[in-house]
Amino acid sequence: MKWTLFFLYLLVLAAGYFLQVLNLRHLKRHGGSVPPGFEGAVDRQDLARISDYTLALNRVGLVESAVDSLLLLVFIFGGWLPLYDQWIASLADSFIVSGILFAFGLQLAKTVIGIPFSLYRNFVVESRYGFNNMTIGLWLADLGKGLLVSSILLGLLLGAGFWVVQSSPDLWWFWGWGCFAAFTLLVMYLSPYVIEPLFFKFEPIRQRSLEESIRELMQRAGLQVSRVFQVDASRRSRHSNAYFTGIGRVKRIVLFDTLLEQMGESEILAILAHEVGHWKKRHIFKRLLMVECAALAGLYAAWRLIEWGGVPGLFEMAPVSFAAQFVLLSFAASIVLFPSTPLSSWSSRRHERQADDFACSLSGDPESLASALVKLCRENLANLHPHPLYAAFYYSHPPVVDRVQYLNTRAEAAENKSS
């Protein structure tokens, strides 16, 4: 069974790499043509930069993925996991402490391995195409703060989780799921006040007329928003974005300062109307519910398999700790769940289309949303020619060319109806 799992994982890797290569070849073949809806907005020089940028990012991603996968295979199938497990056990007798140390060590190793790729991505690729504004000092500060925050959050979650496993051997899957669900909601609630301000400076939006227009838009949607902020995203990158954050009464609208520079008022309102659509259509709740249901099913399956006692034997290992068995199960789950990737992506794309429809109805201005998408693609050098199979498998949003065509069709239909 050990080598069956090994070759199944290689098959999953091969399928993923095949899709990426297919996507890049498709871009090379069609990347020089201006797609419908982008005439006058992008020229051949823009398309060349988009192709080069996409190829450069994907090359880095492919190498990083290959390194990660190789180290994972060596760790599990090369005998490193039992040795690491024994070393952690020698450091602490406590089930809870050893479990936390086990996870922290893996998290630290993953961070260290990712450092050269992050540096290359930010200070070579992003700088080459005019996006990166970070200094090494800011990058190091973000790395340190990110490690600190993730360590605290991970420590709290794992501490509670391992305590539950120790205290309730037969029902830890249920109580552990409860801890996970409560922790997810807590982070969503605290993030706007505690986590995000560690990395960005938030201030009230400076354009009063825009803030009034946003509040009017929110009122039409029947949505109460506590504050409208702009954030100094340009300190790090020229990429632009806008998003909602928080839950319940602490919902906020956050606009990147780069977005405010690039977009007109009608386009910003159209983008926010799309985000409002996610709230009104309860997409965030549905996605959260989907995640929690998957977590409950996964923890129950893990409990049954660990109770069975044969997990290490599937990998031809001697008995290992609870934490090590969880790593093995996570590895197996990545194989089993890979075929479900396009279903998850389809569900997300369906939500995005619904949000576009809501934005058109709320703002009555599909042209501005289409124009905003065109600008976002041009400013962020987004791939305008993804392979259909790759997009169907991985894209969480409909391909932007399809979205723009759909919105322009809606605008034409509305114009014909009015005339």
C-alpha positions as CSV (number, residue, x, y, z in Angstrom):
1,M,0.0,0.0,0.0
2,K,2.9,2.3,0.7
3,W,4.1,2.4,-2.9
4,T,0.5,2.6,-4.2
5,L,0.1,5.9,-2.2
6,F,3.5,7.1,-3.4
7,F,2.5,6.6,-7.1
8,L,-1.0,8.0,-6.6
9,Y,0.6,11.1,-5.2
10,L,2.9,11.3,-8.2
11,L,-0.1,10.9,-10.4
12,V,-1.8,13.8,-8.7
13,L,1.3,15.9,-9.1
14,A,1.6,15.0,-12.8
15,A,-2.0,15.9,-13.4
16,G,-1.5,19.3,-11.7
17,Y,1.7,20.0,-13.7
18,F,0.1,18.9,-16.9
19,L,-2.7,21.4,-16.4
20,Q,-0.2,24.2,-15.7
21,V,1.9,23.4,-18.7
22,L,-1.2,23.2,-20.8
23,N,-2.2,26.6,-19.5
24,L,1.1,28.2,-20.2
25,R,1.3,26.8,-23.8
26,H,-2.2,28.1,-24.4
27,L,-1.0,31.5,-23.2
28,K,2.0,31.4,-25.5
29,R,-0.2,30.5,-28.5
30,H,-3.0,33.0,-27.9
31,G,-1.5,35.7,-25.6
32,G,-0.8,38.1,-28.5
33,S,-4.5,38.6,-29.4
34,V,-6.7,41.3,-27.9
35,P,-9.8,39.5,-26.4
36,P,-13.3,40.9,-27.0
37,G,-14.2,43.7,-24.6
38,F,-10.5,44.8,-24.2
39,E,-10.1,46.7,-27.5
40,G,-8.5,50.0,-26.8
41,A,-7.7,49.1,-23.2
42,V,-4.7,46.8,-23.9
43,D,-2.3,46.7,-26.8
44,R,0.2,44.2,-28.0
45,Q,2.9,45.7,-25.7
46,D,0.5,45.2,-22.7
47,L,-0.3,41.6,-23.8
48,A,3.5,40.8,-24.1
49,R,4.0,42.1,-20.5
50,I,1.0,40.1,-19.3
51,S,2.4,36.9,-20.9
52,D,5.9,37.5,-19.6
53,Y,4.7,38.2,-16.1
54,T,2.3,35.2,-16.0
55,L,5.1,32.9,-17.3
56,A,7.6,34.3,-14.8
57,L,5.2,33.8,-11.8
58,N,4.3,30.3,-12.9
59,R,7.9,29.2,-13.3
60,V,8.6,30.2,-9.7
61,G,5.4,28.5,-8.6
62,L,6.3,25.3,-10.4
63,V,9.8,25.2,-9.0
64,E,8.5,25.9,-5.5
65,S,5.8,23.2,-5.8
66,A,8.4,20.7,-7.1
67,V,10.7,21.4,-4.1
68,D,7.9,21.2,-1.6
69,S,6.6,17.9,-3.1
70,L,10.0,16.4,-3.2
71,L,10.7,17.2,0.4
72,L,7.3,15.9,1.5
73,L,7.9,12.6,-0.3
74,V,11.3,12.3,1.3
75,F,9.9,13.2,4.7
76,I,7.1,10.5,4.5
77,F,8.6,7.8,2.4
78,G,12.3,8.4,3.1
79,G,12.1,7.6,6.8
80,W,12.3,11.2,8.1
81,L,8.9,11.3,9.7
82,P,9.5,8.5,12.3
83,L,12.9,10.0,13.2
84,Y,11.4,13.5,13.6
85,D,8.6,12.0,15.7
86,Q,11.1,10.3,18.0
87,W,13.1,13.5,18.3
88,I,10.0,15.5,19.3
89,A,9.0,12.8,21.8
90,S,12.5,13.1,23.4
91,L,11.9,16.8,24.0
92,A,8.6,16.5,26.0
93,D,6.7,13.9,27.9
94,S,3.4,15.8,27.7
95,F,1.0,14.7,24.9
96,I,-0.2,18.3,24.4
97,V,3.3,19.9,24.5
98,S,4.8,17.3,22.1
99,G,1.9,17.7,19.7
100,I,2.3,21.5,19.6
101,L,6.1,21.2,19.2
102,F,5.5,18.6,16.4
103,A,3.3,21.1,14.5
104,F,5.5,24.1,15.2
105,G,8.6,22.4,13.8
106,L,6.8,21.5,10.5
107,Q,5.4,25.1,10.3
108,L,8.9,26.6,10.8
109,A,10.4,24.3,8.2
110,K,7.8,25.2,5.7
111,T,8.4,28.9,6.4
112,V,12.2,28.6,6.0
113,I,11.8,26.6,2.7
114,G,9.5,29.3,1.4
115,I,11.8,32.2,2.2
116,P,14.0,32.1,-1.0
117,F,11.0,31.8,-3.2
118,S,9.2,34.7,-1.5
119,L,12.3,36.8,-1.9
120,Y,12.7,35.9,-5.5
121,R,9.0,36.5,-6.2
122,N,8.9,39.9,-4.6
123,F,12.3,41.4,-5.3
124,V,13.0,39.9,-8.7
125,V,9.7,39.1,-10.5
126,E,7.4,41.7,-8.9
127,S,10.1,44.3,-9.0
128,R,10.9,43.6,-12.7
129,Y,7.3,44.4,-13.6
130,G,7.0,47.4,-11.4
131,F,4.8,46.0,-8.7
132,N,7.0,45.6,-5.7
133,N,7.4,48.6,-3.3
134,M,8.7,46.7,-0.3
135,T,12.1,47.2,1.2
136,I,14.0,44.3,2.7
137,G,13.4,45.8,6.1
138,L,9.6,45.8,5.6
139,W,9.7,42.3,4.2
140,L,11.6,41.1,7.3
141,A,9.1,42.9,9.5
142,D,6.2,41.2,7.8
143,L,7.9,37.9,8.1
144,G,8.5,38.3,11.8
145,K,5.0,39.5,12.5
146,G,3.5,36.8,10.4
147,L,5.5,34.1,12.3
148,L,4.5,35.6,15.6
149,V,0.8,35.9,14.8
150,S,0.6,32.4,13.2
151,S,2.5,30.9,16.1
152,I,0.2,32.4,18.7
153,L,-3.0,31.4,16.8
154,L,-1.6,27.9,15.9
155,G,-0.5,27.4,19.5
156,L,-3.9,28.3,20.9
157,L,-5.8,26.1,18.4
158,L,-3.5,23.1,18.8
159,G,-3.3,23.4,22.5
160,A,-7.1,23.3,22.7
161,G,-7.2,20.5,20.1
162,F,-4.7,18.2,21.8
163,W,-6.3,18.8,25.2
164,V,-9.7,17.7,23.7
165,V,-8.1,14.6,22.3
166,Q,-6.5,13.7,25.6
167,S,-9.7,14.5,27.6
168,S,-12.2,12.8,25.4
169,P,-10.7,9.9,23.4
170,D,-14.0,8.8,21.9
171,L,-15.5,12.2,21.1
172,W,-12.5,14.3,20.3
173,W,-13.5,14.5,16.7
174,F,-16.7,16.4,17.7
175,W,-15.3,18.6,20.4
176,G,-12.2,19.3,18.2
177,W,-14.5,20.4,15.4
178,G,-16.3,22.7,17.9
179,C,-12.9,24.3,18.8
180,F,-12.1,24.7,15.1
181,A,-15.5,26.3,14.3
182,A,-15.3,28.7,17.3
183,F,-11.7,29.6,16.5
184,T,-12.6,30.4,12.9
185,L,-15.3,32.8,14.0
186,L,-13.1,34.4,16.6
187,V,-10.4,35.1,14.0
188,M,-12.9,36.6,11.6
189,Y,-14.2,38.8,14.4
190,L,-10.8,39.9,15.7
191,S,-8.9,40.2,12.4
192,P,-10.0,43.8,11.5
193,Y,-9.0,45.1,14.9
194,V,-6.0,43.0,15.9
195,I,-4.4,41.2,13.0
196,E,-4.8,43.4,9.9
197,P,-3.5,46.6,11.6
198,L,-0.3,44.9,12.4
199,F,0.5,44.9,8.6
200,F,-1.4,47.9,7.2
201,K,-2.3,51.4,8.2
202,F,-6.0,52.0,8.1
203,E,-7.5,55.4,7.9
204,P,-10.9,56.9,7.0
205,I,-11.4,57.3,3.3
206,R,-10.2,60.8,2.3
207,Q,-12.7,61.3,-0.5
208,R,-15.8,62.4,1.3
209,S,-18.0,62.4,-1.8
210,L,-17.0,58.8,-2.5
211,E,-17.7,57.8,1.2
212,E,-21.2,59.3,0.9
213,S,-21.8,57.4,-2.3
214,I,-20.6,54.2,-0.7
215,R,-22.9,54.6,2.3
216,E,-25.8,55.4,-0.1
217,L,-25.0,52.2,-2.0
218,M,-24.9,50.2,1.2
219,Q,-28.3,51.6,2.3
220,R,-29.9,50.6,-1.0
221,A,-28.6,47.1,-0.4
222,G,-29.9,47.1,3.2
223,L,-26.4,46.6,4.6
224,Q,-25.0,48.4,7.6
225,V,-21.2,49.0,7.5
226,S,-19.4,50.4,10.5
227,R,-16.6,52.2,8.7
228,V,-15.1,52.8,5.2
229,F,-11.3,52.7,5.2
230,Q,-8.5,53.1,2.8
231,V,-5.3,51.2,3.4
232,D,-1.7,51.9,2.5
233,A,-1.2,48.8,0.3
234,S,1.1,50.8,-2.0
235,R,3.8,50.5,0.7
236,R,4.2,46.9,-0.4
237,S,2.8,46.5,-3.9
238,R,1.2,48.3,-6.8
239,H,-1.5,45.6,-7.0
240,S,-5.0,46.8,-6.2
241,N,-8.0,45.4,-4.5
242,A,-11.0,46.1,-2.3
243,Y,-12.7,43.8,0.2
244,F,-15.1,43.5,3.1
245,T,-13.8,42.3,6.4
246,G,-15.2,41.3,9.8
247,I,-18.6,39.8,10.6
248,G,-21.8,40.8,12.4
249,R,-21.7,44.4,13.5
250,V,-18.0,44.9,12.8
251,K,-18.2,44.7,9.0
252,R,-15.8,47.1,7.3
253,I,-15.1,48.2,3.7
254,V,-11.4,48.4,2.9
255,L,-10.1,50.1,-0.3
256,F,-6.5,49.8,-1.4
257,D,-5.0,53.2,-2.0
258,T,-3.8,51.9,-5.4
259,L,-7.4,51.1,-6.3
260,L,-8.4,54.6,-5.5
261,E,-5.7,55.9,-7.8
262,Q,-6.7,53.6,-10.7
263,M,-10.5,53.7,-10.7
264,G,-13.2,56.2,-11.1
265,E,-16.0,56.6,-8.6
266,S,-18.6,54.6,-10.6
267,E,-16.1,51.8,-11.0
268,I,-15.3,51.6,-7.3
269,L,-19.0,51.5,-6.5
270,A,-19.5,48.7,-9.0
271,I,-16.7,46.7,-7.4
272,L,-18.2,47.2,-4.0
273,A,-21.6,46.3,-5.3
274,H,-20.1,43.0,-6.4
275,E,-18.7,42.4,-2.8
276,V,-22.1,43.4,-1.4
277,G,-23.6,40.7,-3.6
278,H,-21.5,38.1,-1.7
279,W,-23.0,39.3,1.6
280,K,-26.6,39.5,0.4
281,K,-26.4,36.1,-1.3
282,R,-24.9,34.7,1.9
283,H,-22.0,33.3,0.0
284,I,-19.6,33.8,2.9
285,F,-21.9,31.9,5.3
286,K,-22.3,29.1,2.7
287,R,-18.6,28.8,2.2
288,L,-18.0,28.8,5.9
289,L,-20.7,26.2,6.4
290,M,-19.1,24.1,3.6
291,V,-15.7,24.4,5.3
292,E,-17.1,23.4,8.7
293,C,-19.0,20.4,7.3
294,A,-15.8,19.3,5.5
295,A,-13.9,19.7,8.8
296,L,-16.4,17.7,10.7
297,A,-16.4,14.9,8.2
298,G,-12.6,14.9,8.0
299,L,-12.1,14.8,11.8
300,Y,-14.6,12.0,12.1
301,A,-12.9,10.0,9.4
302,A,-9.5,10.7,11.1
303,W,-10.9,9.4,14.5
304,R,-12.2,6.2,12.9
305,L,-8.9,5.6,11.1
306,I,-6.7,6.4,14.1
307,E,-8.9,4.1,16.3
308,W,-8.5,1.4,13.7
309,G,-4.7,1.6,14.3
310,G,-3.5,0.7,10.9
311,V,-2.5,4.1,9.5
312,P,1.2,3.7,10.1
313,G,1.1,0.3,8.6
314,L,-0.3,1.7,5.3
315,F,3.0,3.5,5.0
316,E,5.0,0.5,6.3
317,M,5.9,2.4,9.5
318,A,6.2,1.3,13.1
319,P,3.6,3.0,15.4
320,V,4.0,6.7,15.5
321,S,2.4,9.5,17.6
322,F,-1.1,11.0,17.1
323,A,0.4,14.1,15.5
324,A,2.4,12.0,13.0
325,Q,-0.6,9.9,12.1
326,F,-2.5,13.2,11.4
327,V,0.3,14.1,8.9
328,L,-0.1,10.8,7.2
329,L,-3.8,11.2,7.0
330,S,-3.5,14.7,5.6
331,F,-1.2,13.3,2.9
332,A,-3.7,10.6,1.9
333,A,-6.5,13.2,2.0
334,S,-4.7,15.4,-0.5
335,I,-4.8,12.4,-2.9
336,V,-8.4,11.5,-2.3
337,L,-9.7,15.1,-2.5
338,F,-7.8,16.2,-5.6
339,P,-10.7,15.1,-8.0
340,S,-13.1,17.3,-6.1
341,T,-11.1,20.4,-6.9
342,P,-13.1,21.3,-10.1
343,L,-16.4,20.9,-8.2
344,S,-15.2,23.4,-5.5
345,S,-14.0,25.8,-8.2
346,W,-17.3,25.5,-10.0
347,S,-19.2,26.4,-6.9
348,S,-17.0,29.4,-6.3
349,R,-17.4,30.6,-9.9
350,R,-21.2,30.2,-9.6
351,H,-21.1,32.5,-6.5
352,E,-19.0,35.1,-8.4
353,R,-21.5,35.1,-11.3
354,Q,-24.4,35.6,-8.8
355,A,-22.4,38.5,-7.2
356,D,-21.9,40.1,-10.7
357,D,-25.7,39.8,-11.3
358,F,-26.4,41.4,-8.0
359,A,-24.0,44.2,-8.6
360,C,-25.7,45.0,-11.9
361,S,-29.1,45.1,-10.3
362,L,-27.9,47.2,-7.3
363,S,-25.9,49.7,-9.2
364,G,-27.7,49.5,-12.5
365,D,-24.4,50.0,-14.2
366,P,-22.9,46.8,-15.6
367,E,-20.7,48.9,-17.9
368,S,-18.8,50.3,-14.9
369,L,-18.2,46.8,-13.5
370,A,-16.9,45.7,-16.9
371,S,-14.7,48.7,-17.1
372,A,-13.3,48.1,-13.6
373,L,-12.5,44.5,-14.4
374,V,-10.7,45.6,-17.6
375,K,-8.6,48.1,-15.6
376,L,-7.8,45.6,-12.8
377,C,-6.6,43.1,-15.4
378,R,-4.4,45.7,-17.2
379,E,-3.0,47.2,-14.0
380,N,-2.4,43.8,-12.4
381,L,-1.2,42.0,-15.6
382,A,-3.8,39.3,-15.2
383,N,-3.8,36.4,-17.7
384,L,-6.5,37.1,-20.3
385,H,-6.0,33.7,-22.0
386,P,-6.3,30.8,-19.6
387,H,-6.8,27.4,-21.0
388,P,-10.5,26.4,-20.6
389,L,-9.6,23.1,-18.8
390,Y,-7.2,24.8,-16.4
391,A,-9.8,27.5,-15.7
392,A,-12.5,24.8,-15.1
393,F,-10.2,23.0,-12.7
394,Y,-8.6,25.8,-10.7
395,Y,-10.3,29.2,-11.3
396,S,-12.4,30.4,-8.4
397,H,-13.7,33.2,-10.6
398,P,-15.0,33.0,-14.2
399,P,-12.3,33.9,-16.7
400,V,-12.3,37.7,-16.8
401,V,-12.9,37.9,-20.5
402,D,-16.1,35.9,-20.1
403,R,-17.1,38.2,-17.2
404,V,-16.5,41.3,-19.3
405,Q,-18.4,39.9,-22.3
406,Y,-21.3,38.9,-20.0
407,L,-21.5,42.3,-18.4
408,N,-21.4,44.1,-21.7
409,T,-24.2,41.9,-23.0
410,R,-26.2,42.9,-20.0
411,A,-25.5,46.5,-20.6
412,E,-26.5,46.2,-24.2
413,A,-29.7,44.4,-23.3
414,A,-30.6,47.1,-20.7
415,E,-29.9,49.9,-23.3
416,N,-32.1,48.2,-25.9
417,K,-34.8,47.8,-23.3
418,S,-34.7,51.4,-22.3
419,S,-34.8,52.6,-25.9
